[in-house]
Amino acid sequence: MKPVLAALGAGASLIAGSTAQAQGISAGEAAALRAQIEALKAQVSALEKRLDAQAPPATASPQSQTQTRPAEEMRFTWKGSPNAVQGDRAFKVKGRIQADAGYISSPPGSADRAFGFVNEMRRIRLGAEGGIGSGFGYKLELELSDNAVDLVDTFVTFDTGNLQLTLGNHNQFQSLDELTGDTTGAFMERAAFTDAFNFERRLGLSAQYRAGPVLLQAGVFTDDISALSNGSDGENGGDENNSIGFDGRVVAAPKVGEAQLHFGASAHLRNLNRLEDSETRYRQRPFLHGSNTRLIGTPGLAVKQELHYGAELAAIHGPFWAVGETHWMRSSRVAAPSASFFGGYAEAGLLLTRNDRRPYKNGIFDRLKPANPLGSGGIGAIQLALRYDYLDLDDRDVRGGKQNGYIAGLVWTPVEYLRFNLNYAYLDYDGALVTPTGDGDYGVNVVGTRIELDF
């Protein structure tokens, strides 16, 4: 503003002088004109001072900019349910519905009503997850299963990018199949050894570190929530349970061309530290959870310590994938020799629909999003998988039996978050639960179906 007004004043003087010369006015008249111009300059200067007094500062300090910055707008997206995000804060409702029905053929001569037609509401889960700012997050889930309400993933996290700390009830990095979600696996149920070896969520503190294709996981855990409740151990309740475990897992997941590879290993040491009269059993159902009868399983063992370790191998290339795992469990007993058990599986699968690939993320298989969902020009995603599942619960004086399982699974995902499962399994047993006919070696046929909604 100042330069403009100054220029106007200077221009007026020049014009006045030029005009006086051009018109030949007298010297007195020219002096009067110059006096008027000087008066105008004084008025312009006064106006400039008034404008300077009223104008805001040319620039604001960073602090004032922060104070006057408007709050970030909250954004809503849809990820199976509403997802609210505002800056580094977020909130998302989570849930899961799984309903099963199936058939298990009876062992020879058995009248156990756990066989034949079975059905159940496998899981009903409701919860939420999100972030509260400054790298802190949370997850809370309640699950109704077996007519009881349990806490499942219930923890607080702190994430710095490559490093994440987790405190609360969560998994202990036992195996690829156990850590892969039950709504993202290729079969209705996980490998037999994951249940037989009592893999479960426990209260603890863990850390995960990611560096390129390498993932390191480690944690220290006490026991599961039900085992720590008042009334679980002895007359004085769960405060007598001093179990503690140390768990670690390492994963290398390089990409070679278009192939995604997975190499993993885990190790686990757990001191049970329970009452002397407590017993541990290793056992497994005939595939479907709807039957409570276990055809193979150890008797109750006085276990004081468990040491187990596993190896993982997987590959994804285009619509194909293959997975294999092995796991060894050594149970140190009170006043008896240690007993060792073994389990493992080999799996291969194929996505039959165009442009669909099995997702992989952070060391596990992830949720499949159909490339051509139903209602949008396609039929969704269809996947077929085959699995050989082995479990050996025999060692020394412990006779728990062996299982050779041959399983086929078909999964249709019409749209993201919704799946329909059809499974068939033939389970061949050696040294299993003895039937009324005295037979411990036999096979059973299993057919299972599931509808599941996960968001």
Backbone torsions as a table, in degrees:
resi	resn	phi	psi	omega
1	MET	NA	-43.1	-178.5
2	LYS	-59.7	-48.8	-179.4
3	PRO	-60.3	-35.8	-178.8
4	VAL	-65.3	-46.6	-178.7
5	LEU	-66.1	-38.6	178.1
6	ALA	-63.4	-41.7	179.1
7	ALA	-62.8	-39.0	178.6
8	LEU	-62.3	-42.1	-180.0
9	GLY	-64.3	-44.9	-179.8
10	ALA	-63.4	-40.8	179.8
11	GLY	-63.9	-37.0	179.7
12	ALA	-64.8	-40.6	178.4
13	SER	-62.0	-45.4	-178.0
14	LEU	-63.7	-42.3	-178.9
15	ILE	-65.6	-40.1	-179.2
16	ALA	-62.7	-44.6	-179.8
17	GLY	-64.0	-43.5	-178.6
18	SER	-64.6	-41.1	-177.5
19	THR	-66.2	-39.9	179.9
20	ALA	-62.1	-43.2	179.7
21	GLN	-65.5	-39.3	-175.3
22	ALA	-69.7	-34.5	-174.8
23	GLN	-93.7	-8.6	177.8
24	GLY	68.1	37.2	179.9
25	ILE	-74.8	165.7	-176.7
26	SER	-74.8	165.3	-179.8
27	ALA	-65.4	-34.0	-179.9
28	GLY	-67.5	-41.8	179.2
29	GLU	-65.1	-37.7	178.8
30	ALA	-64.8	-38.7	179.0
31	ALA	-64.5	-37.8	178.9
32	ALA	-64.9	-40.3	178.3
33	LEU	-63.0	-40.3	179.9
34	ARG	-65.2	-34.8	178.7
35	ALA	-65.4	-41.0	177.4
36	GLN	-62.4	-39.6	179.5
37	ILE	-64.2	-41.8	178.6
38	GLU	-62.0	-36.8	177.9
39	ALA	-65.6	-41.2	177.2
40	LEU	-61.7	-40.1	177.9
41	LYS	-60.8	-39.7	179.8
42	ALA	-64.4	-41.5	178.2
43	GLN	-63.7	-42.0	178.2
44	VAL	-60.9	-42.2	179.8
45	SER	-62.7	-40.1	178.7
46	ALA	-64.0	-40.6	177.8
47	LEU	-63.5	-38.7	178.6
48	GLU	-61.6	-40.9	179.5
49	LYS	-64.9	-39.1	178.8
50	ARG	-66.0	-39.7	178.0
51	LEU	-64.8	-40.6	178.7
52	ASP	-62.3	-36.4	-178.4
53	ALA	-69.7	-29.9	-176.3
54	GLN	-95.5	-16.9	-174.8
55	ALA	-74.7	144.6	176.2
56	PRO	-73.0	162.8	177.1
57	PRO	-57.0	148.8	-178.2
58	ALA	-64.6	-37.0	179.8
59	THR	-134.8	147.9	178.2
60	ALA	-100.9	150.4	178.1
61	SER	-68.6	155.3	177.0
62	PRO	-55.1	-35.1	-178.5
63	GLN	-65.6	-43.4	-179.7
64	SER	-67.7	-33.6	176.6
65	GLN	-63.2	-41.4	179.7
66	THR	-64.7	-39.8	-176.9
67	GLN	-69.4	-32.5	-176.0
68	THR	-95.7	-3.6	-178.6
69	ARG	-67.3	131.1	180.0
70	PRO	-67.6	151.8	178.9
71	ALA	-62.6	145.2	179.5
72	GLU	-65.1	142.0	-179.0
73	GLU	-73.4	138.5	176.8
74	MET	-77.8	131.9	-179.9
75	ARG	-111.1	143.6	178.4
76	PHE	-117.9	129.9	174.8
77	THR	-125.9	171.6	-178.9
78	TRP	-119.0	116.6	176.2
79	LYS	-129.5	60.8	-174.7
80	GLY	83.5	-21.5	174.9
81	SER	-158.8	167.2	-179.5
82	PRO	-61.1	137.0	179.1
83	ASN	-126.6	112.2	-178.2
84	ALA	-98.9	131.7	-178.6
85	VAL	-133.9	130.5	174.1
86	GLN	-138.9	102.9	-176.2
87	GLY	63.4	-124.4	178.8
88	ASP	-97.6	19.4	175.5
89	ARG	-111.9	143.5	-177.1
90	ALA	-152.8	157.7	177.1
91	PHE	-150.6	131.2	179.7
92	LYS	-141.5	129.9	174.6
93	VAL	-78.0	137.1	179.8
94	LYS	-122.4	152.1	177.9
95	GLY	-164.5	166.8	-178.3
96	ARG	-157.4	136.0	174.8
97	ILE	-130.9	125.7	176.9
98	GLN	-134.0	120.1	178.6
99	ALA	-119.8	126.8	-174.7
100	ASP	-115.3	150.7	169.4
101	ALA	-150.2	146.5	-178.8
102	GLY	-173.0	-171.5	-177.7
103	TYR	-141.4	134.9	176.0
104	ILE	-125.5	120.7	179.6
105	SER	-69.8	148.7	-176.5
106	SER	-81.0	140.9	170.7
107	PRO	-61.2	160.1	-176.5
108	PRO	-54.8	124.1	175.6
109	GLY	77.0	1.2	-177.4
110	SER	-80.8	136.8	174.9
111	ALA	-109.4	14.9	-178.2
112	ASP	-65.1	123.3	-178.7
113	ARG	-75.0	-0.2	173.2
114	ALA	-71.0	-13.9	178.6
115	PHE	-100.3	175.6	-172.4
116	GLY	86.3	-145.4	-178.8
117	PHE	-73.9	133.6	176.5
118	VAL	-134.5	145.3	172.1
119	ASN	-155.4	153.9	-178.5
120	GLU	-165.4	160.5	166.8
121	MET	-85.2	100.3	-170.5
122	ARG	-62.5	-47.5	178.9
123	ARG	-150.4	141.1	164.4
124	ILE	-129.9	118.4	-173.4
125	ARG	-129.4	139.4	178.3
126	LEU	-142.6	139.6	179.8
127	GLY	-176.1	-160.6	-178.9
128	ALA	-155.2	158.6	173.7
129	GLU	-146.8	161.1	179.7
130	GLY	171.9	-165.4	179.3
131	GLY	-129.9	149.5	-179.3
132	ILE	-117.7	11.0	176.1
133	GLY	100.1	159.1	177.2
134	SER	58.9	28.5	176.9
135	GLY	89.3	-3.2	-178.8
136	PHE	-90.3	138.9	177.7
137	GLY	-139.4	179.4	-177.7
138	TYR	-157.3	162.9	172.7
139	LYS	-151.2	134.0	180.0
140	LEU	-138.6	122.2	179.9
141	GLU	-137.2	133.4	172.7
142	LEU	-110.4	138.5	-177.2
143	GLU	-127.8	132.5	171.3
144	LEU	-98.7	114.1	179.8
145	SER	-150.4	139.9	-177.5
146	ASP	55.6	37.1	177.7
147	ASN	59.0	28.8	176.5
148	ALA	-138.4	148.2	178.5
149	VAL	-99.9	125.7	-178.4
150	ASP	-126.3	153.4	168.4
151	LEU	-83.0	129.3	174.7
152	VAL	-105.3	-117.1	177.8
153	ASP	-66.7	111.5	-179.0
154	THR	-142.1	96.3	-172.6
155	PHE	-157.5	168.9	173.9
156	VAL	-117.1	140.6	-179.5
157	THR	-122.6	157.0	170.1
158	PHE	-132.7	119.9	-171.8
159	ASP	-119.7	126.0	177.0
160	THR	-108.9	10.2	-177.0
161	GLY	110.9	-79.2	177.7
162	ASN	-84.1	-26.0	-175.9
163	LEU	-114.8	133.0	175.7
164	GLN	-129.8	129.0	175.0
165	LEU	-104.9	139.0	-178.5
166	THR	-131.0	131.8	179.5
167	LEU	-129.9	119.8	179.2
168	GLY	144.5	-153.3	-177.0
169	ASN	-93.2	112.5	-178.0
170	HIS	-160.0	173.8	-178.4
171	ASN	-70.1	157.8	-176.7
172	GLN	-108.0	28.0	173.8
173	PHE	63.3	44.2	-173.0
174	GLN	-75.2	-45.9	-177.5
175	SER	-162.2	163.8	178.6
176	LEU	-60.4	-44.4	-177.2
177	ASP	-68.2	-36.6	179.2
178	GLU	-70.3	-38.6	-177.0
179	LEU	-78.7	-26.3	174.8
180	THR	-66.9	132.8	-175.1
181	GLY	-60.2	149.4	-179.2
182	ASP	-70.1	-10.5	174.6
183	THR	-101.6	4.9	178.2
184	THR	-124.1	-1.9	177.2
185	GLY	-75.5	170.6	-178.1
186	ALA	-87.0	-11.3	-177.1
187	PHE	-133.5	163.6	-179.6
188	MET	-63.2	-37.5	-178.5
189	GLU	-125.3	155.4	-179.6
190	ARG	-78.2	176.2	-179.7
191	ALA	-58.2	150.3	-173.4
192	ALA	-59.5	-36.5	-175.0
193	PHE	-68.0	-25.4	-178.0
194	THR	-65.6	-36.9	175.2
195	ASP	-80.5	-42.6	-176.3
196	ALA	-61.3	-34.7	-178.6
197	PHE	-91.9	11.8	172.9
198	ASN	62.5	41.4	173.6
199	PHE	-68.4	134.4	-178.4
200	GLU	-164.2	168.0	173.6
201	ARG	-75.0	145.7	177.6
202	ARG	-141.1	161.1	177.3
203	LEU	-74.2	130.2	-179.9
204	GLY	-176.7	-177.6	177.5
205	LEU	-122.7	128.9	-178.1
206	SER	-137.9	165.4	177.9
207	ALA	-136.3	142.3	175.2
208	GLN	-127.9	133.2	180.0
209	TYR	-126.5	127.5	179.6
210	ARG	-112.6	133.5	176.1
211	ALA	-142.9	95.8	-176.4
212	GLY	62.6	-126.6	-179.1
213	PRO	-83.6	3.9	-175.9
214	VAL	-104.6	134.6	177.2
215	LEU	-127.2	124.6	177.6
216	LEU	-113.9	131.7	-178.6
217	GLN	-133.8	136.2	178.8
218	ALA	-155.7	151.6	179.8
219	GLY	-165.7	165.4	174.0
220	VAL	-121.9	132.6	-171.5
221	PHE	-134.0	151.2	173.0
222	THR	-93.9	-105.8	-178.0
223	ASP	-136.0	177.4	177.9
224	ASP	-73.6	159.6	-172.6
225	ILE	-61.2	-41.0	-178.4
226	SER	-65.0	-35.7	179.6
227	ALA	-72.6	-18.5	179.7
228	LEU	-96.0	-2.1	-176.7
229	SER	-76.5	158.4	179.6
230	ASN	-68.2	116.6	-179.5
231	GLY	112.3	1.8	178.5
232	SER	-84.9	-44.2	-175.7
233	ASP	-122.5	114.0	173.2
234	GLY	68.5	177.1	-176.3
235	GLU	-71.4	-19.4	-179.6
236	ASN	-96.7	3.3	172.5
237	GLY	85.1	-166.5	-171.3
238	GLY	-68.3	-8.3	178.2
239	ASP	-69.2	-9.4	175.0
240	GLU	-87.6	-2.2	-178.9
241	ASN	-92.2	111.1	-179.5
242	ASN	-115.7	32.8	-179.1
243	SER	-62.9	144.1	177.4
244	ILE	-146.8	139.4	-179.3
245	GLY	-137.9	153.1	178.6
246	PHE	-124.4	126.8	-172.4
247	ASP	-132.1	143.9	177.7
248	GLY	-148.7	149.9	179.4
249	ARG	-148.7	140.4	175.7
250	VAL	-127.6	137.3	-178.3
251	VAL	-131.9	134.7	169.0
252	ALA	-117.1	123.6	-174.3
253	ALA	-128.5	67.8	-179.9
254	PRO	-76.8	156.9	171.8
255	LYS	-106.6	128.6	178.4
256	VAL	-118.3	104.0	-173.6
257	GLY	64.0	-125.0	178.4
258	GLU	-93.5	2.0	-176.9
259	ALA	-93.8	135.1	172.0
260	GLN	-99.7	120.3	-179.2
261	LEU	-105.9	157.9	179.1
262	HIS	-143.6	122.3	174.1
263	PHE	-124.7	125.2	-177.0
264	GLY	-141.7	155.5	175.8
265	ALA	-150.4	146.5	179.8
266	SER	-141.3	155.3	177.7
267	ALA	-143.0	145.4	-172.6
268	HIS	-146.4	131.0	176.2
269	LEU	-127.4	126.1	-177.2
270	ARG	-135.5	125.0	171.4
271	ASN	-97.8	117.4	-173.0
272	LEU	-70.7	-40.2	175.7
273	ASN	49.8	38.6	178.7
274	ARG	-98.9	-179.8	178.5
275	LEU	-61.4	149.7	-174.7
276	GLU	-61.6	-27.3	-177.7
277	ASP	-91.1	4.3	177.8
278	SER	-75.9	149.2	-177.5
279	GLU	-126.6	150.1	177.2
280	THR	-119.8	135.3	177.5
281	ARG	-122.3	145.3	174.7
282	TYR	-116.7	115.7	-172.6
283	ARG	-156.9	169.3	-176.3
284	GLN	-152.5	142.4	176.0
285	ARG	-73.2	166.1	172.7
286	PRO	-77.9	68.5	176.7
287	PHE	70.8	-64.4	-175.1
288	LEU	-75.1	138.3	178.7
289	HIS	-70.8	-18.2	-177.3
290	GLY	-66.4	-13.4	176.3
291	SER	-104.6	129.7	177.9
292	ASN	-91.4	-5.4	178.1
293	THR	-81.5	126.9	176.7
294	ARG	-98.7	124.2	-179.7
295	LEU	-84.9	-22.5	172.5
296	ILE	-129.4	144.6	-180.0
297	GLY	171.6	150.1	178.9
298	THR	-81.0	159.7	167.5
299	PRO	-69.8	173.4	176.8
300	GLY	-64.2	128.8	-177.5
301	LEU	-116.9	140.7	176.0
302	ALA	-83.7	84.9	-174.8
303	VAL	-94.4	130.9	177.3
304	LYS	-106.0	-24.7	-179.5
305	GLN	-151.9	143.9	175.5
306	GLU	-121.8	131.6	172.6
307	LEU	-124.4	119.3	177.9
308	HIS	-141.7	153.8	-176.0
309	TYR	-151.9	152.3	-175.3
310	GLY	-143.4	163.2	177.5
311	ALA	-128.4	144.2	-176.0
312	GLU	-131.1	142.6	177.3
313	LEU	-146.9	131.0	179.8
314	ALA	-150.6	156.7	177.2
315	ALA	-150.5	142.2	176.2
316	ILE	-128.5	128.4	176.5
317	HIS	-143.1	112.3	-176.5
318	GLY	58.7	-132.3	-178.9
319	PRO	-82.2	-2.7	-176.6
320	PHE	-98.0	151.0	169.3
321	TRP	-148.9	157.9	177.3
322	ALA	-145.8	143.0	-177.8
323	VAL	-140.5	144.9	172.6
324	GLY	-146.8	139.1	177.3
325	GLU	-140.7	149.5	171.1
326	THR	-132.9	148.6	-179.6
327	HIS	-148.3	133.4	-179.8
328	TRP	-115.7	136.4	178.2
329	MET	-124.1	124.0	174.0
330	ARG	-114.8	120.5	-178.3
331	SER	-107.4	117.8	176.2
332	SER	-86.8	125.7	-174.0
333	ARG	-106.2	158.2	175.3
334	VAL	-79.1	123.5	176.4
335	ALA	58.1	33.6	176.9
336	ALA	-158.8	154.4	179.1
337	PRO	-63.4	155.1	176.7
338	SER	-64.1	147.8	176.4
339	ALA	-119.7	137.1	-178.1
340	SER	-116.2	139.8	-179.2
341	PHE	-130.2	161.9	-173.3
342	PHE	-143.4	144.6	173.6
343	GLY	-148.9	157.7	178.3
344	GLY	-175.7	169.1	178.6
345	TYR	-153.1	159.2	172.2
346	ALA	-131.1	134.0	-172.8
347	GLU	-137.5	143.5	173.8
348	ALA	-139.5	143.9	-177.1
349	GLY	-147.6	166.1	-177.2
350	LEU	-147.7	132.5	171.3
351	LEU	-89.8	121.9	-172.2
352	LEU	-86.4	-13.8	-175.6
353	THR	-97.4	149.2	-172.0
354	ARG	-64.2	134.6	174.6
355	ASN	68.6	10.6	177.5
356	ASP	-92.7	138.2	178.8
357	ARG	-134.0	147.4	177.6
358	ARG	-78.0	120.1	-175.8
359	PRO	-74.1	153.2	179.1
360	TYR	-140.6	133.1	-177.0
361	LYS	-157.0	134.0	174.1
362	ASN	53.2	42.4	172.8
363	GLY	83.8	7.7	177.7
364	ILE	-144.6	167.7	172.9
365	PHE	-75.6	142.3	-174.5
366	ASP	-110.9	176.9	-179.0
367	ARG	-67.5	137.1	179.3
368	LEU	-86.6	129.4	173.4
369	LYS	-110.0	113.1	-176.1
370	PRO	-58.0	136.7	177.2
371	ALA	-68.7	-31.5	-179.3
372	ASN	-132.5	81.1	-175.4
373	PRO	-67.5	158.9	177.1
374	LEU	-61.7	134.3	-178.6
375	GLY	91.1	-7.0	178.6
376	SER	-125.9	38.8	177.1
377	GLY	91.7	6.7	-179.5
378	GLY	-140.9	-169.5	178.9
379	ILE	-117.6	8.5	-175.0
380	GLY	90.8	-160.6	-178.9
381	ALA	-111.4	137.7	177.3
382	ILE	-124.2	127.0	179.6
383	GLN	-128.3	144.4	179.7
384	LEU	-122.9	135.6	-179.0
385	ALA	-142.2	149.8	176.3
386	LEU	-125.7	143.0	-178.1
387	ARG	-142.0	137.5	167.5
388	TYR	-106.1	124.8	-172.0
389	ASP	-124.2	119.2	-175.1
390	TYR	-119.4	140.5	177.1
391	LEU	-145.0	129.7	-179.6
392	ASP	-124.9	113.3	-179.9
393	LEU	-113.1	26.9	178.0
394	ASP	-107.6	131.7	170.5
395	ASP	-168.4	136.2	179.8
396	ARG	52.4	-122.3	-178.7
397	ASP	-88.2	-1.6	-178.1
398	VAL	-91.8	120.2	179.4
399	ARG	-117.3	95.1	179.8
400	GLY	-102.3	-17.1	179.4
401	GLY	101.2	166.1	178.6
402	LYS	-124.4	150.0	176.8
403	GLN	-130.4	132.7	167.0
404	ASN	-114.9	112.2	-177.4
405	GLY	-109.1	134.8	177.3
406	TYR	-120.5	112.7	-167.0
407	ILE	-127.4	138.8	174.2
408	ALA	-123.5	138.2	-178.7
409	GLY	-132.8	136.4	176.2
410	LEU	-123.6	125.8	-178.7
411	VAL	-126.0	128.4	174.7
412	TRP	-112.6	123.9	177.2
413	THR	-114.7	90.7	-177.0
414	PRO	-64.7	-40.0	176.0
415	VAL	-141.1	162.3	178.6
416	GLU	-59.1	141.9	177.9
417	TYR	83.1	-4.6	179.5
418	LEU	-127.2	131.2	-178.9
419	ARG	-138.6	150.0	172.8
420	PHE	-124.1	129.0	-175.4
421	ASN	-115.6	142.1	169.8
422	LEU	-134.4	119.8	-177.6
423	ASN	-124.5	144.9	170.7
424	TYR	-129.7	138.2	178.7
425	ALA	-139.5	138.4	168.0
426	TYR	-114.0	120.4	-176.4
427	LEU	-111.0	117.2	-178.6
428	ASP	-103.6	119.3	-173.5
429	TYR	-109.1	146.0	175.1
430	ASP	-131.3	116.1	-178.2
431	GLY	74.6	34.2	-178.4
432	ALA	-85.2	-172.4	177.9
433	LEU	-53.1	125.4	-175.8
434	VAL	-72.7	130.9	-179.3
435	THR	-84.1	169.6	176.5
436	PRO	-57.0	-21.0	178.7
437	THR	-86.2	-0.3	179.9
438	GLY	83.5	14.0	-176.6
439	ASP	-97.5	131.0	175.6
440	GLY	-116.7	-1.7	178.2
441	ASP	-117.8	112.2	-177.2
442	TYR	-164.0	177.0	178.3
443	GLY	-129.6	153.6	175.4
444	VAL	-130.7	150.5	176.3
445	ASN	-104.3	139.3	-177.1
446	VAL	-133.1	133.3	172.5
447	VAL	-125.0	129.4	-178.8
448	GLY	-132.3	146.0	175.1
449	THR	-131.8	150.3	178.6
450	ARG	-150.4	138.6	166.5
451	ILE	-112.3	133.6	-177.1
452	GLU	-140.9	135.7	175.7
453	LEU	-120.3	126.4	-175.5
454	ASP	-134.3	128.0	179.5
455	PHE	-143.6	NA	NA
